[in-house]
Every structure is written in structure tokens, then in C-alpha cells.
């Protein structure tokens, strides 16, 4: 929360409430060229769609871009952090990036059912990363937990997936 002050500079506490500024237009999966996923986290947030390149060869900035479309299906009671992990054939994590689904601009505790949020994760891949096929995994955890309290996740059919994460695709590193 932002601190508030009176005209003479005295701090005003406590904070009385929150204000949510509505975005102009909700993002659309088809317009963003995202593929549907339908995974649901903790009965409050759905990962509606995702996109990642089929192949990656470094590019100018060396980052792998992963686009995600989130939808609130309930009202989250707390703030969550999303993670995107790149894993090798043996399941070892070779790269990852964690951030709030909407960055700092719209914490999940302010989401209401029906809100849709587009986010882009830029994974910095190691320069010495070997060529091969890698899996991309996504999950959500309580922001204050340091990644230890993951939300349970189900697939599009409602079946539970293990370890609070879902595989959204593969990328071939050249």
C-alpha cells in the first residue's frame, strides 16, 4: 500500500480501503494468439491460455518469452506469485522466473470473478544451455511463502495435477 499524508506531512493510518482502477478492455486469447489451457489453480484462478515459441535460438536479448492469460473464477483471498520454469528431460530446472501475474499493477487480492489478465514472462536462459527439448511449467504460490505454499491445480477436465504446477508446452532450444 502507498502511504498517505495530511497537508502538513503527518502520516495517516490506518488505510481505510482499496481502490481498483478497471482496465479498458479485457485481453482476448484469440487476439493474442494464445492456445487454451483450462488449468485451474485453487478454484480461484484459471490459466485460460498460453503461448511460447516452438523453437528458441537466443534472439537479441537472450530471453524466452512466455505469454499467459489468467482469469479470476473466484475472489482470491491473498496475493499470489506465478512462476514459469524451464525443465530438462530429467526434470531439472534450468531457468525460471517468478512474478505476480499482473506484475505490481494489479495484485491478485484485488481480482474479482471475471477479471482477465495478460502477463508476459521473460526467462533468461543460460548462455551455455545445451540444445534440446525442454518442458515449460507454470504454477502459483502464496506471495509471502517464498514458493512453498503452491495452489493446487487441476487440468481442463478437472483432474488434479501434482506439485501445484502444470506443463504448458515444450520448446526446442537450437
N, C-alpha and C positions, 0 to 999 in steps of 0.2 A: 504494500500500500504506500501511497505517496503521503508524506507528512503534510499537515495543514497548519497554517499560522494565521493569527489575527493581524489586523492592520499594524499593530505596534510590534509584531515579531514574536509574540508568545505562541508556544505550541498549543494546538487544540487536540485534546484527546478526550474520550476515545473516538474512534472513527465510527460514524453513525450508520454507514451502509456502503453499498457498492453501486456504481453506475455502469451499465453496459451500453456501449455505442454499437448499434446494429450495423453490420456490413451492408453495402449497397445491394449486391446481387450474390446469391449463394453459388458456389462453384458447381459446375456440371461435369460429371465424369466423362461423358462423350466429347464435350468440347475440349477437355484437357487431354483426350486420347488415353484415358486410363482404363485398365481391364478390371472388371468386377472381381471382388474377393469374397465379400459377405461374411467375413470373420467378425465375431462379436466379443468384446472384452468386458467381463464383469456385468453383463446385462445393462451397461450404461453407454458404451461407446462402440460403434461399428466401424471397422475399416472397410469402407464401401468399395474402394478401388485403389489400384496401384499401378505404377509404370516404372520400368527400369530398362536400360538398353540390353539387347540380347548379347552384344559384344562390347568390349571396352579395351581400348589400346592406349590409354593415358590421357590424350587430349591436352589442351593448353594448360589447364590448372591442375591436372592430375587427380581430379575428384570424380567419383562415380555419383551421378545424380539419381536419386530415388524420389519419385513423386507419390504422395499418399493423399487420399481423400477420406477424411473422418466424418462421422455423423453421430450426433448425440441421440441415443434412443431412450435415454432417461436423463436425470439430472445428476451429474457427478457430485459426490459429497466432498471431494477433495481435489487437489491438483495432482495431475499425473504427468509423468515424463515418458516420452516414447523413445524407443531405441530401434536402430536399424543395424544389424550385424551381418557381416560377410563371413561365411564359413567355408573352410576347405572340405575336401572329400572325407576326411576323418572326423569332421565336426568341430575342428579347432577354429576359433575366431581369429581372423587375420586383419579385420578392420571393423570399425564401428563408430557410431555417432549417436549421442543422446541429446534430446532437447524436448521442450514442451511442444505438443503437436502444433500449436499456433505460435510458437516462439513465445516471446514475452508479451505479445499484443493482446492475447485473449486466453487467460488461464482456464483450464478445464472446469474449475469450480464455478465459473460464470456461465458455462454452457447450459442450454436448455434443450429439451427434446426437439429435434428437427434441425438444430444448428448443423451446418456443414462447413468443414474447414479443410482447405488445401494446404499441404505443407510439403516442402522440399528438403530432403536430407542430402548433404554433400559429404560423402565418405572419402576421406583422404586415404588412398591406397598406398601401401609401402612401395617405394621405387623398385625394390628387389622382389616384388611379388611374382611368383612363378606363373607361367602361362597355364591355363587350365580352366575347369568349370567350377564355379563357386555358387553356393546357395545363399540367398538373401532372406533374412529372418527379421520379423517385426514383433514388438511387444510393447506393453505399457506397464509402468510401475508407479507406486505412490512416490511423489517427488521427494519427500523427506526421508525415504528409506534407503537411499543410496543404491537402489536397484534390487533390494532384497524382497520387497513386497510387490510381486507382479500380480496383475489382474489375471484371473483365469480366462481362457479363450476357447471359443467354440468355432467350428468351421461353418460353412454356409448351410449345412444340413443340421446344425445344432449339436454335433458330436464334439465332446471335449477334446482339446489338444493338450499335450503335455507341456510342462515347464513354462506356461504363460507366454508362449510365442507361436507365431505362425510363419510358415515358409511361403513367401510371396512369389518366388521365381528363382531363376538361375541367370548368371551372367558368365560369358566366356571371356576370360582375360587373355588377350593375344600378346 
